[in-house]
């Protein structure tokens, strides 16, 4: 497997692979932090690719590819909110998230955002802390009647 990572804007044809990465990242990548019931509540099934395409097109979405395969993606809203940040489980820790994050932060600075913020999972929390982010608060959310912990985080820009 080649390790070269390319970053580009999301394309409609990426939707199916992106939906699968989300599902796999939750069900395989998050096993250290969330039990099976929590992972199933978070990602009941692989999202419908049309709905996922619309969700990713509603934001600035960067994708990472390697060997012409989608290996991760990260979104950015106009106000600096990162809604989605997922990497294929077999590529966690290989620089994919860092490459995506660099593109997102650069874009946010370009359009004058004063901060980046997110509601991060345990796994994303560790990553964002390494990028200089701070935890504002820990919170419990509910999905399908199951409680999940995440973290409201931010990084001031500029």
N, C-alpha and C positions, 0 to 999 in steps of 0.2 A: 504494500500500500504506500503510495506516495504521500509525503507529509506536506507538500506545498498547498497552502490555503489561499484561495482567491476570494475576495469580498466584492460583491456587486449588489445592485438593487434587486429586490424581489420581482419575479415575473409570474404571471398567472399560472404557467405550467409548473411552477414550484409548489403549488398548493397541496397536492396529494402527498408529496414527500415531506413537506413541512408538518402536515397533520400527523403523519406517522412518527416523525421525530418527537413531537409533543407527547404523544401517547407512550412511546418507548422511553423517553426521558423520565416521565412520571413513574411508569411501571417498573423500569429496570434501573434507571439512574438514581432514583430517589429512595431506594430500598433501605439505605442506611438511616434515614431520618423519618420516614413515614411508614406505618404498617399497611398491610394489604387493604384493609377497609378504607383507610385514608386515601391511598393511591387510587382505589376504585371510585371513590367519591369525587376525587379531583379530576380524573379522566375516565369517565364511564366507558367510553369507546373511542375509537379513532374518529376524530371530528370529520364531519361531512366536508369534502374538499372544496365545494362551492362556498359554503359558509366560512371556511377557514381562509379561502382566497379573499373574500370580502373583508374579513377582519384584518388581514395583513395589508390589504390595499388601503384600508382606512387610516393607516399610519405610515410613517417612513419605515420601511423594513429592509434591513440588510441581511443577505444570506451569505453563508460561507460554503464554498464548494472545494472539493478535493477529488482528484481523479474523475472529474465531471459529475460527481455525486454531491447532493446537498448533504452537508454535515452539521449545519446549525443555522440559527437565525436570531435576530434581535430587532425589536421594534422601538420606535421613538415617536412620541406624540409631539405636537407643536409646543406644548408647555413643558417639555423635558421629561415626561413620564415614560418609563420603560415598562410596557405591559407584558411583553413576552420575550423570554431569553432562554432558548433551549438548544442543547447540543446533543447529537447522537451519542448514546451511552458509550459506545466503543471509542469515541473521540474525546471524552471528557479528560481534561488534563493535558491535551496536546496543542494548546494554543489557539483553538478555534474560538472560544469565548473571548479571549483577549483581543484577537484580531477584529471580531465583531464589535466589541466594546470600543475599541479605538476609533472605528468608523462612526459609531453612534455619538461618542463624545465630541469628535471633530465636527460632525454635522450640527450638533446642538450649539456648539460655540459659534459656528458659522451663522446660524440664524438668531443668535443673541439670547439664548436661554440662560437664565441666571443660575439654574441648578438642574441636576438630574435627580429624579426620585422614582421609587418603585415600592411595590409590596413583594418582598423577596422570600422565597423558600429558604430552608436551612442551607441547602447547597448553594443557591445564588447568594445568600448572605455572606458566606465565606469568600466567594469570588469578589463581590462588590467591596468588601472590607479591604481586600488586597489592592483595589483600585482607589483607595482613599475615601470610601464612603463611611458614613456614620449611621448607626441605628437610632432612630427617633423613638420607636416603641415596638415592643412585641405585641402581637394581637392574635386573637383566636377568631377564625372565620368558620362559617358552617357551609358545607356543600352536601346536599342530599342527606341532611340530618346527621352528618359526621363532622366533628370538630377538627380543624387543621390549624396549626400554628404557622404564622409567617411574621415578617418584620417590615415595618415601614422604615425605609432608608432613604438617605439623600447624599448628594455631593454638591457642594457649592462650586460654581464654575467662575472663571474669570480671574 
